[in-house]
Every structure is written in C-alpha cells, then in structure tokens.
Amino acid sequence: MSSSFEPWRDCSVLFDVSSSRLQVDKGEEIVDSLDNVEDTKGNNGVKGRLIVTNLRLIWQCDPKPSVNLSIGYGTISKIFVKMVKSKLHGGNTKALVLTCKTKKSSYSFIFTYMVKYISPHNYSNTDKHLI
C-alpha cells in the first residue's frame, strides 16, 4: 500500500498504467477478484484478472501485466449483460458490458468470465459445479 491517497482512482479511465498505479491505496479495499477474465473488446483471446475494489475495476492481462485497465466507478454510466463472441470461450457467451464517460471521452468495455457453470436444474450429484 502506498503512503498517500490519490483521488483519481474513482473518476478516471486509464490504460496500460505502471504497476504502482494499479496498487490498492489508502481508502481503497479489494472486494473480490476473478481469474480467467477476458477483455473481450480490447484484448479478445487473452486471459486476465479482474479486480473489484470499492473505487474501481482493474483488469490486468496475465501474459503481459503492462496491458491493463483501471476503470473508476465514477465514470461508469451504464452496466448490462449481453451475448458476445469470445475467442477463449469458443463461441457466444454472456459478458459484462460497461459504458463509461470522462470529461473528454466515452468508452465501452466488455468482460467475459471464462469459467463455465452448470445450470442448477441440470445438476446431479455426479456433476461438478464448474466444468
């Protein structure tokens, strides 16, 4: 954790920032994280990690950590789920879509979780929850 709070974290959209700017700072806490998440729009076919904090979403590419996103919650104007085509998933799948706005630009991000779930109504004692 660094020593001073930087207020940009919840009101900026940043691309390919240094690892020090991805670090959780004072006043910021990690809520959850997911491995095997594809940035379907910007890095289709590449796995990464999605980190959810109380101020922003961070996506970082697994094979190349210098490829990353920091999306402050204050920039998000719309969130929804839609069907998208994913190279890693091997076809169509549901994805989280974020529409973001800053003072100068608008952005759209699509994140796809690469783990397949079995529908609860198709589950039997011999099945596993994750495929």
Solvent accessible surface area in square Angstrom, and as a share of the most:
residue,aa,sasa,rsa
1,M,166,0.74
2,S,53,0.34
3,S,95,0.61
4,S,69,0.45
5,F,98,0.41
6,E,60,0.27
7,P,92,0.58
8,W,38,0.13
9,R,3,0.01
10,D,52,0.27
11,C,78,0.47
12,S,23,0.15
13,V,13,0.08
14,L,39,0.19
15,F,98,0.41
16,D,88,0.45
17,V,20,0.12
18,S,65,0.42
19,S,73,0.47
20,S,76,0.49
21,R,88,0.32
22,L,16,0.08
23,Q,96,0.43
24,V,31,0.18
25,D,0,0.00
26,K,106,0.45
27,G,60,0.58
28,E,2,0.01
29,E,120,0.54
30,I,101,0.51
31,V,101,0.58
32,D,84,0.44
33,S,34,0.22
34,L,67,0.33
35,D,81,0.42
36,N,52,0.27
37,V,2,0.01
38,E,0,0.00
39,D,4,0.02
40,T,9,0.05
41,K,121,0.51
42,G,55,0.53
43,N,41,0.21
44,N,53,0.27
45,G,28,0.27
46,V,44,0.25
47,K,87,0.37
48,G,0,0.00
49,R,101,0.37
50,L,10,0.05
51,I,26,0.13
52,V,38,0.22
53,T,1,0.01
54,N,70,0.36
55,L,28,0.14
56,R,0,0.00
57,L,14,0.07
58,I,3,0.01
59,W,1,0.00
60,Q,46,0.20
61,C,8,0.05
62,D,78,0.40
63,P,104,0.65
64,K,118,0.50
65,P,74,0.46
66,S,66,0.43
67,V,35,0.20
68,N,3,0.02
69,L,10,0.05
70,S,1,0.00
71,I,1,0.01
72,G,0,0.00
73,Y,76,0.29
74,G,64,0.61
75,T,6,0.03
76,I,33,0.17
77,S,75,0.49
78,K,120,0.51
79,I,105,0.53
80,F,77,0.32
81,V,94,0.54
82,K,89,0.38
83,M,113,0.51
84,V,15,0.09
85,K,153,0.65
86,S,2,0.01
87,K,149,0.63
88,L,66,0.33
89,H,40,0.18
90,G,70,0.67
91,G,22,0.21
92,N,106,0.54
93,T,17,0.10
94,K,142,0.60
95,A,5,0.04
96,L,56,0.28
97,V,6,0.03
98,L,1,0.01
99,T,44,0.26
100,C,0,0.00
101,K,129,0.55
102,T,45,0.26
103,K,209,0.88
104,K,193,0.82
105,S,45,0.29
106,S,74,0.48
107,Y,62,0.24
108,S,42,0.27
109,F,11,0.04
110,I,22,0.11
111,F,6,0.02
112,T,0,0.00
113,Y,69,0.26
114,M,27,0.12
115,V,33,0.19
116,K,97,0.41
117,Y,140,0.53
118,I,42,0.22
119,S,37,0.24
120,P,122,0.76
121,H,154,0.69
122,N,98,0.50
123,Y,86,0.33
124,S,51,0.33
125,N,151,0.77
126,T,127,0.74
127,D,51,0.27
128,K,157,0.66
129,H,128,0.57
130,L,87,0.43
131,I,143,0.73
